[in-house]
Amino acid sequence: MTELVELTRWHRDYARAALRVALTLKVVKPRAGRAPTCGPAATRALVKCWAVLRAPAGKRLAPTLGVLVPLLRRDNELNLTDAEAALLVRMSAATIDRRLAPERAKLMSRGRSHTKPGTLLKSQIPIRT
């Protein structure tokens, strides 16, 4: 206790109380997440805007939404209300990236590489030692 008081320059009573609190277990409840502000219609519209611009990153897509969304709405390519369009235009780059993550995953081609692991290929590659 004396070492703690000397190191931290706390008062003895405060140090005693801090040690007592540190020994008790606290029940930590998970926080409730926030409700999403834009619904599935805005996400579908975002995917369409993303596809029109040839799949840019969220940082590049966010500034262009202010121009693109009114143009696509004018040509009846996006069926959004004014409130949904306003939410889509205000969407941040990080939110755009989170919303587009499933679509990006669909574009990634995954499959077998047709290369077997082993020493057959290693023995054919000349390496000077």
Backbone bond lengths (Angstrom), bond angles and torsions (degrees), N, CA, C in turn:
res aa  C-N    CA-C-N  psi(-1)  N-CA   C-N-CA  omega(-1)  CA-C   N-CA-C  phi
1 M - - - 1.454 - - 1.514 110.06 -
2 T 1.329 117.20 -42.27 1.458 120.73 -179.56 1.521 110.82 -63.07
3 E 1.339 117.02 -39.30 1.468 120.27 179.43 1.522 110.53 -64.36
4 L 1.332 117.17 -41.41 1.456 121.37 179.24 1.521 110.98 -61.66
5 V 1.327 117.05 -43.75 1.462 121.37 179.54 1.525 110.52 -64.33
6 E 1.333 117.09 -40.28 1.465 120.10 -179.62 1.532 111.62 -69.70
7 L 1.330 116.27 -39.76 1.463 119.36 -178.28 1.522 112.82 -71.97
8 T 1.316 116.78 -41.51 1.467 120.26 -174.83 1.522 113.33 -94.96
9 R 1.321 116.76 -14.08 1.464 123.17 -175.90 1.527 112.12 60.49
10 W 1.351 114.93 29.04 1.455 120.71 174.96 1.519 109.10 -83.01
11 H 1.332 116.02 159.31 1.459 121.12 172.29 1.525 108.02 -73.69
12 R 1.337 117.17 150.91 1.473 120.39 -175.72 1.528 111.91 -59.99
13 D 1.352 116.44 -39.40 1.464 118.97 -179.78 1.532 111.09 -65.76
14 Y 1.330 116.81 -40.29 1.457 120.34 179.85 1.530 110.53 -67.30
15 A 1.311 117.52 -40.73 1.465 121.57 178.75 1.526 110.52 -63.19
16 R 1.320 116.74 -41.46 1.458 120.50 178.58 1.524 110.64 -63.14
17 A 1.340 117.11 -43.58 1.462 121.19 179.05 1.531 111.18 -66.38
18 A 1.330 117.08 -39.03 1.468 120.64 179.76 1.523 110.70 -65.09
19 L 1.315 117.72 -40.04 1.464 120.67 177.64 1.528 111.43 -67.09
20 R 1.312 116.22 -37.35 1.454 120.00 179.10 1.527 110.99 -65.61
21 V 1.334 117.34 -41.20 1.467 121.84 179.21 1.522 110.61 -69.04
22 A 1.334 116.76 -35.83 1.463 120.65 -178.51 1.524 111.80 -66.74
23 L 1.310 117.61 -24.63 1.455 120.46 -178.34 1.524 113.21 -83.86
24 T 1.331 117.80 -16.78 1.462 119.89 -179.43 1.520 109.27 -86.64
25 L 1.323 116.07 142.69 1.462 121.54 178.88 1.521 109.39 -86.29
26 K 1.311 115.10 135.53 1.453 119.91 178.14 1.517 108.64 -106.18
27 V 1.316 115.80 138.66 1.454 120.90 176.32 1.522 107.49 -85.97
28 V 1.314 115.31 119.64 1.459 120.08 -178.92 1.518 108.20 -101.29
29 K 1.322 115.64 118.81 1.453 120.59 178.99 1.527 109.12 -93.79
30 P 1.315 117.34 135.89 1.465 118.04 178.13 1.523 110.45 -67.58
31 R 1.329 114.01 140.26 1.457 118.55 179.66 1.517 110.22 -75.33
32 A 1.287 115.29 147.75 1.460 119.97 175.75 1.528 108.36 -76.21
33 G 1.302 116.28 135.68 1.454 120.15 179.87 1.521 111.49 -74.17
34 R 1.305 114.35 160.03 1.462 119.10 178.28 1.512 110.16 -76.62
35 A 1.294 115.63 147.92 1.455 120.64 177.11 1.531 108.66 -72.92
36 P 1.318 117.90 141.95 1.461 119.21 179.47 1.522 111.02 -64.80
37 T 1.323 116.36 140.72 1.464 120.13 -177.56 1.520 112.07 -83.06
38 C 1.323 116.90 -29.46 1.462 118.16 178.75 1.513 109.35 -117.34
39 G 1.314 114.89 143.48 1.452 120.75 -174.01 1.513 113.54 -90.30
40 P 1.331 115.44 -167.51 1.460 119.97 -177.74 1.521 113.57 -66.70
41 A 1.325 118.36 -26.68 1.469 120.32 178.92 1.520 110.30 -65.79
42 A 1.329 116.41 -41.18 1.462 119.90 178.65 1.525 110.75 -67.87
43 T 1.339 117.07 -34.38 1.463 119.91 178.24 1.522 110.77 -67.68
44 R 1.339 116.77 -41.02 1.467 119.59 176.61 1.525 110.96 -62.16
45 A 1.332 116.27 -41.34 1.460 120.07 178.56 1.523 110.99 -65.44
46 L 1.331 116.39 -37.48 1.462 120.50 177.89 1.523 110.98 -63.70
47 V 1.326 116.34 -41.33 1.469 120.24 178.79 1.524 110.13 -63.19
48 K 1.324 116.39 -38.58 1.471 119.69 179.14 1.529 110.78 -66.59
49 C 1.316 117.48 -43.58 1.466 121.10 177.65 1.525 110.48 -62.45
50 W 1.302 116.20 -40.42 1.460 122.09 179.09 1.522 110.84 -62.95
51 A 1.337 116.77 -41.14 1.461 121.13 179.97 1.523 111.02 -70.56
52 V 1.323 117.71 -36.62 1.467 121.04 179.41 1.524 110.71 -62.85
53 L 1.323 116.33 -37.83 1.466 120.46 -178.39 1.523 112.63 -89.60
54 R 1.328 117.73 11.67 1.461 123.95 177.31 1.526 113.39 65.32
55 A 1.302 116.40 47.32 1.462 125.14 169.83 1.523 115.59 57.45
56 P 1.341 118.31 58.08 1.470 118.41 175.12 1.530 110.93 -79.74
57 A 1.307 115.56 168.67 1.469 121.04 175.96 1.534 108.99 -72.85
58 G 1.322 115.76 164.63 1.457 120.74 -177.84 1.516 113.36 -60.43
59 K 1.339 117.21 -35.02 1.469 120.64 -179.80 1.526 111.13 -64.44
60 R 1.318 116.90 -33.93 1.466 120.22 179.92 1.522 111.81 -87.37
61 L 1.326 116.81 -27.51 1.458 120.46 -178.36 1.528 112.19 -77.61
62 A 1.322 117.49 -36.74 1.469 121.45 -174.41 1.535 112.93 -57.41
63 P 1.338 120.90 -47.30 1.465 118.97 -179.15 1.530 113.55 -68.00
64 T 1.320 117.92 -28.01 1.461 119.92 -176.91 1.519 113.15 -82.25
65 L 1.327 118.23 -14.29 1.459 120.16 -179.36 1.522 111.96 -63.93
66 G 1.332 117.00 -31.19 1.464 120.33 178.73 1.512 112.87 -61.58
67 V 1.318 117.77 -29.11 1.461 122.34 179.07 1.523 110.67 -93.75
68 L 1.335 116.39 -41.12 1.458 121.43 -171.94 1.525 113.42 -72.08
69 V 1.319 117.75 -41.13 1.470 120.81 -175.69 1.533 111.45 -62.09
70 P 1.342 120.32 -47.03 1.472 118.04 177.36 1.533 113.24 -62.61
71 L 1.334 117.21 -35.25 1.464 119.52 179.28 1.526 111.41 -66.37
72 L 1.335 116.39 -44.45 1.459 119.34 179.38 1.528 111.88 -69.25
73 R 1.310 117.79 -32.04 1.465 120.41 176.54 1.521 110.16 -69.91
74 R 1.334 116.95 -37.62 1.458 120.99 179.06 1.533 110.84 -63.06
75 D 1.332 116.13 -37.78 1.462 120.78 -178.82 1.533 112.48 -88.52
76 N 1.324 117.50 10.43 1.473 124.62 179.77 1.532 112.86 58.80
77 E 1.313 116.94 32.51 1.460 121.62 174.28 1.530 110.86 -87.36
78 L 1.324 116.74 -27.71 1.463 122.26 177.57 1.516 108.75 -117.44
79 N 1.312 116.77 126.19 1.464 121.16 177.07 1.520 108.14 -102.93
80 L 1.328 115.86 84.84 1.461 121.95 -178.22 1.513 109.85 -125.24
81 T 1.324 115.67 150.33 1.457 119.40 171.09 1.525 108.66 -77.32
82 D 1.310 116.19 169.56 1.472 119.89 179.39 1.521 111.18 -63.09
83 A 1.338 116.53 -37.41 1.467 119.65 -179.84 1.526 111.09 -67.65
84 E 1.337 117.08 -41.99 1.464 119.91 178.79 1.524 110.97 -66.10
85 A 1.323 116.86 -39.07 1.468 120.23 178.31 1.518 110.63 -64.41
86 A 1.332 117.14 -39.38 1.468 120.48 178.81 1.527 110.09 -65.00
87 L 1.338 117.34 -40.45 1.466 120.43 177.31 1.522 111.33 -64.00
88 L 1.316 116.11 -39.35 1.462 120.43 -179.18 1.521 111.24 -66.39
89 V 1.307 117.02 -39.00 1.468 120.98 -179.97 1.521 110.89 -69.96
90 R 1.333 117.55 -33.77 1.471 121.36 -178.61 1.513 113.84 -83.65
91 M 1.321 118.60 -5.75 1.457 122.14 -174.18 1.533 110.68 -62.07
92 S 1.322 115.96 136.57 1.464 120.32 -178.77 1.521 110.44 -78.92
93 A 1.327 115.61 164.15 1.463 121.34 -178.45 1.526 111.16 -64.47
94 A 1.330 117.43 -38.23 1.463 120.55 179.75 1.527 110.87 -66.26
95 T 1.323 117.05 -40.58 1.459 120.85 178.10 1.523 110.25 -65.67
96 I 1.318 116.61 -39.21 1.461 120.60 177.68 1.517 109.91 -60.63
97 D 1.325 116.88 -45.83 1.465 120.11 179.63 1.521 111.68 -62.29
98 R 1.342 117.42 -39.45 1.467 120.02 178.14 1.523 111.37 -65.91
99 R 1.333 116.81 -41.54 1.461 120.63 -178.70 1.523 112.11 -69.09
100 L 1.332 117.19 -31.08 1.460 120.93 -176.92 1.526 113.12 -91.42
101 A 1.316 118.34 -2.10 1.467 121.13 -177.43 1.532 112.58 -57.50
102 P 1.341 120.61 -43.71 1.470 118.56 178.03 1.534 112.79 -63.61
103 E 1.330 117.09 -35.87 1.467 120.26 179.47 1.522 111.07 -69.52
104 R 1.318 116.73 -38.93 1.469 120.07 176.95 1.528 110.58 -64.01
105 A 1.331 116.28 -37.42 1.459 120.21 -179.60 1.526 110.82 -65.68
106 K 1.340 117.23 -32.41 1.459 120.25 178.16 1.524 111.29 -67.41
107 L 1.326 117.17 -30.93 1.460 120.53 -178.78 1.518 112.97 -75.58
108 M 1.323 116.76 -23.85 1.460 119.95 -178.51 1.521 108.84 -72.61
109 S 1.314 116.34 118.99 1.459 119.15 178.83 1.529 108.62 -83.48
110 R 1.297 114.13 124.44 1.457 119.52 179.92 1.511 107.43 -124.32
111 G 1.288 115.51 141.31 1.446 118.51 178.94 1.505 109.68 178.92
112 R 1.277 115.04 -165.85 1.456 120.33 -178.01 1.513 109.35 -79.03
113 S 1.286 115.92 141.12 1.449 120.59 -178.95 1.518 112.50 -90.06
114 H 1.318 117.43 -9.43 1.459 124.02 179.33 1.523 112.57 64.33
115 T 1.280 118.65 17.27 1.457 121.70 175.08 1.523 107.38 -115.24
116 K 1.304 115.67 118.91 1.459 119.13 -178.49 1.523 109.51 -83.49
117 P 1.303 117.26 137.84 1.449 118.61 175.43 1.527 110.02 -73.37
118 G 1.293 116.44 142.74 1.457 119.24 177.83 1.516 111.46 157.48
119 T 1.306 115.27 -173.51 1.463 120.78 -174.47 1.518 112.63 -93.55
120 L 1.333 119.09 -5.13 1.458 120.14 -179.04 1.532 111.56 -61.32
121 L 1.315 116.21 -47.72 1.456 119.87 -179.70 1.519 110.87 -73.12
122 K 1.319 117.15 -36.11 1.470 120.86 -179.47 1.510 111.07 -62.21
123 S 1.326 116.89 -37.06 1.466 118.90 -177.73 1.520 112.13 -73.33
124 Q 1.335 118.28 -18.24 1.451 121.22 180.00 1.519 113.62 -88.53
125 I 1.321 117.61 -13.14 1.466 121.11 -179.46 1.508 108.08 -91.97
126 P 1.350 116.67 118.54 1.478 118.51 -179.66 1.516 110.62 -74.59
127 I 1.305 115.58 127.13 1.464 121.77 178.34 1.523 107.12 -129.00
128 R 1.340 115.52 125.48 1.464 119.23 177.28 1.512 108.98 -82.19
129 T 1.293 115.70 133.37 1.469 119.74 178.39 1.511 109.91 -118.28
